[in-house]
Amino acid sequence: MVLVHCREGNPEAFKIYLCGKVFGVNLTIDFSNSSFPTNSNVTLNSGKERLFSVNAICIYLYTLNKNLRNEETVRSSLLWEHTYLSTLTSESTISDQLWSEIENLVTTDYGDWSQLVRTVFGASLSRVVSSDPLKNYSKLANFMSTFISDINYQESLKWVKSVSSIAKLYTCHELVLPSPTNSITQEADVAQFNSLPTVADFCNSSCSPLPVRTHPIKVEKGKKNILITTSLPYVNNVPHLGNIIGCVLSGDVFSRYCRLRGHNSIYICGTDEYGTATETKALEENVSPSEICAKYNKLHKNIYNWFNIDFDKFGRTTTKEQTEISQEIFHQVRQNGHLFEDEVVQLKCKKCNRFLADRFVIGTCPHCNYNDARGDQCDSCQKLLNTVELLQPKCKICGSQPVQESSKHLFLNLPEFQEKLEDWFEKKLNAGGVWSDCAISITRSWLKEGIKPRCITRDLKWGTPVPLDGYRNKVFYVWFDAPIGYISITATYTKDWRDWWQQPNEVTMYNFMAKDNVPFHAIIFPATLMGTAANYGTVDHLVAVEYLLYEGEKFSKSRGVGVFGDAAKDSGIDADIFRFYLLSIRPETQDSMFMWDDLMLKNNTELLNNLGNFINRALLFCANNFSRVVQPLLDNFTTDDIEMITNVENELEGYLNAMDQCQLREGLRRILNITRLGNLYVQKGQPWVLIKGTDDERRHAGHINTLAVNICCLVANLLHPYMPTLSQTILDQMQLKDFLLIDRPKFCCNVKSGHTIGTPKPLISKITQDQVNNCRARYGAKSKVEPEVKTPVNADDLEGQVKTQGDKVRQLKSSHAEKALIDSEVAILLSLKKELEKVRPSATTNHPSKDSISLIIKNDYVRTSSLYQSGEVDSRRRTMH
């Protein structure tokens, strides 16, 4: 028999009981012992370990008599259900998008795990689907009808009706299938098997300082050697925020994370300086290509330095190493028979007396009719083009219409690599390769269509010379030799560059880029390296993103639309704030939009009110009450301590899992969750009240503060990849010298009792509406674009939310909460009242509607409609899709 302890009133007891019935486990649920630290738990056979998460318990019950392999898709679906679906009630409003997501997850075939997933989802849905018909979701409606008619469900429902505290939450026996409007969507981890923490164990635990890195970093056999590259930015362009989040910033976050984990990693990037784009820019500015390269390489370096991008090497492609390695690879590919000659019909401008390479021609795309397509690629449909395919072509130099003439060129015979690439691609995915959705779909699309031969030479002067008689007046096509720049820049970093590039069993490679670069990195460059037969490593993890828009428009330097890197510092906003916001809206699964109002909201809510407030209040309390000295812990942890530590470690594990999968938005969300848990823990413990009491109460206040200070230390380290300056400031205020090695999901005591912290100061500055308005005017946002925030428009709903928030403020005041926390909640209340006045000017807040909404999240953490004001709900919804 399995005994499960549940707190009285925990609605998840039904899910556990139902799983016991369905899976044939002899199960008893005990509500008599309320001293356990979480809502529900089960003691394992050893008696020393417990499962704290409901879904972890369900998995345990399901696998008691089964030998099943862990499935990531199952785990991911249960993570999502654990935090979001299970928090909803029959009064929650749910969006169409969320209902569609639920239907998709419920009807997915999980193989041997299907019974578990459907039982868990069905149990949660039976609390939600209690009103209005699910007209548009027939598969979900059929599933629920079948689910509630099952004998196990009916017997479990009889049991739950006998538990008065939760009986009213389950009404599906009177099922009228439900309706959509809005809710939260995002994942959270299923808890792992954790031993109950003790004070002694905690005090004896600590993380090692990060090891000092000595350059050049060498490949070490037996270690996790990671080579990180990002798309080489064109030297002639000034990068805008979309370029920065698309490659170099994402690569920087992952590189810093690898160092935090103790991996042996290097981060390589540089400017792509050859090709027609450089020649075009040189003509525009009436200077030589080499002068353009020198000017813009320096500009790129300065921009990336301001954004705190920490490359191990930021180089260039106009080097002797680039020429030598490109020509070596060319000879190897040619000697292995993978090149052929052919006549190419090209466009030639009679007025300029020159063949027009791709970037010197613009015209209409033959595939989508976009009228500003380049000669090499259409920016609208992403199709690669040859210049002669363009409709109504024009010379970009003089504007005249070119004529067609033939010229002899060399081609890479890509069709020879079709089967090899298909096999290579599937092996990378099956080996656990982290390829983003758009990277996978673009690669599969190319392979499905069948890859075509690709010309690798151009009639230009500015480029890597082709070392072959008959072609010495030509150069390599930029997309043949530009990816080789990763190798040549590594060669300028270390003489042992071949160890990084020709030991694929020792080195794992990550590429970060925007989706338009996927074909070159997933098809052309791997095929080229295969053609050398020189044991070159190829990309293992290809992390591509969608596009970032700016206030409803595309970035445009010529039209003055958007924030470009050289102008960002003039905004008055710190680089770390830009980093935080860009990473919070990183377009991982679909295009996203930079919006000044949204940046202000996220800064003022997530950073200032959440993270900044927690760290400042913890350090200030230590400074004001204990002369900046960290206090000893009590002999034993309280139930609140254990619950906090368990939840923090769950979030820490979620952070590590997300970062390993290059889900950078999710990693950032986990950090913010940890500071929310810290705020909740301090708020429940009320150390500002205890400090005024007896000696024992003062010691307890010190105990709470010491744990809070250690959360601050953890957050400073986890935040370092995202906000390096802010994280260093936190360590400085704590008088801690080193960042720490985060090698396991363990909350450790890294700030021991007796340690003296520094002088706490505010960490985050508030961004005002005036600042935002000035930035919008400065950076070309011609009209205000409202953030995509879902706010209730029903006056009754708003009245209820005002009442709920008002009750919260009164409760905080009556419990003598800290002024900063009260002020932040009052600000939310005032904002809600303004929204209510817009909808119903004559409305009062004395008569709340019975339909008022309050979303109850796990771990007793209550979030009201302030989520809608901050935009957090909608940003989470966008992240899921």
Number of C-alpha atoms within 10 A of each C-alpha: 7 14 14 19 22 25 21 18 15 13 24 21 25 26 25 26 25 27 26 20 17 18 18 14 17 12 17 14 18 15 16 10 10 14 12 17 18 23 23 25 22 21 17 15 9 7 9 10 15 19 24 26 23 22 25 21 26 22 20 16 22 20 15 11 11 10 7 10 9 9 12 9 13 18 16 15 19 24 21 20 26 25 19 18 24 22 20 22 21 19 17 21 18 20 17 16 17 20 21 15 14 20 17 14 21 22 14 14 14 17 9 12 18 14 15 22 24 20 21 24 21 22 26 24 22 24 22 26 27 22 16 12 15 17 11 13 18 11 14 22 19 11 15 23 16 10 19 19 12 12 12 19 24 15 13 19 20 12 14 22 16 10 16 11 13 17 17 12 19 24 18 23 14 11 17 16 21 20 22 18 14 19 24 23 25 21 21 21 24 26 22 17 16 14 12 16 16 14 17 13 11 17 16 11 14 18 17 12 14 15 13 7 10 7 10 15 16 17 22 13 10 7 13 16 22 20 22 25 28 25 26 23 21 21 26 25 17 18 20 22 21 26 20 24 25 28 23 27 25 27 29 24 23 24 27 22 24 22 20 21 16 18 17 18 25 25 22 27 25 25 26 26 30 28 26 22 20 24 23 17 18 18 13 10 11 11 12 14 23 15 13 20 24 15 13 18 24 12 19 23 16 14 21 19 13 16 23 18 23 19 21 18 17 21 24 24 27 21 15 12 18 23 20 13 17 25 19 14 19 26 17 18 21 17 12 12 13 20 20 13 12 12 11 16 15 22 27 20 24 13 13 13 8 13 21 25 22 23 20 23 26 24 23 20 26 16 14 13 15 16 17 16 27 24 26 20 20 25 14 14 14 16 16 15 18 18 25 21 16 25 16 14 25 22 22 18 15 11 14 14 16 22 16 13 14 13 13 15 18 22 17 26 21 21 17 15 20 19 12 12 22 15 11 16 22 12 13 17 14 9 10 11 20 19 21 20 18 21 26 18 13 18 20 17 13 15 19 11 8 12 18 15 15 18 22 19 24 27 20 20 16 21 25 26 20 23 18 12 7 10 17 11 14 20 22 28 25 21 19 20 29 27 21 21 29 24 23 26 24 28 19 18 19 17 11 15 18 16 16 26 22 15 14 16 9 18 24 21 20 24 22 27 27 24 19 21 16 24 20 16 21 24 20 22 20 20 24 23 19 18 26 20 12 13 14 18 20 23 21 24 22 26 29 27 26 22 21 28 18 22 24 17 16 15 21 14 15 6 9 13 21 26 25 22 22 16 14 21 16 11 16 10 14 17 18 18 21 19 23 20 21 25 22 21 23 26 24 27 17 16 14 22 22 23 22 24 21 23 21 19 21 21 24 20 23 19 22 21 20 22 24 22 21 25 26 21 22 23 25 21 21 26 18 11 14 14 12 20 19 24 23 18 22 16 10 12 18 15 13 17 20 19 22 22 24 24 22 25 21 23 25 26 21 24 27 22 16 18 19 15 19 25 20 23 22 25 27 20 18 24 23 19 20 25 25 19 24 26 21 18 20 22 16 12 17 18 22 18 15 18 18 11 13 10 11 12 15 18 19 21 27 26 22 24 27 24 27 24 28 20 25 27 24 26 21 24 24 25 22 18 25 29 21 22 15 19 23 19 15 24 19 16 17 22 15 17 10 14 21 22 18 25 13 12 16 19 23 21 22 20 24 20 16 11 14 19 22 19 14 22 14 12 17 18 14 14 18 12 13 9 17 18 14 12 20 22 14 17 17 19 21 13 10 14 17 12 19 13 16 17 17 18 13 11 20 22 19 28 27 22 27 27 21 18 23 18 13 18 21 13 13 17 14 9 13 13 18 15 11 12 19 17 13 17 19 17 12 22 23 14 15 21 21 13 20 25 15 12 16 16 12 8 16 13 16 10 11 18 16 11 14 19 19 18 19 16 15 14 13 10 12 12 13 18 24 20 18 18 20 21 19 20 21 21 22 20 17 20 20 17 13
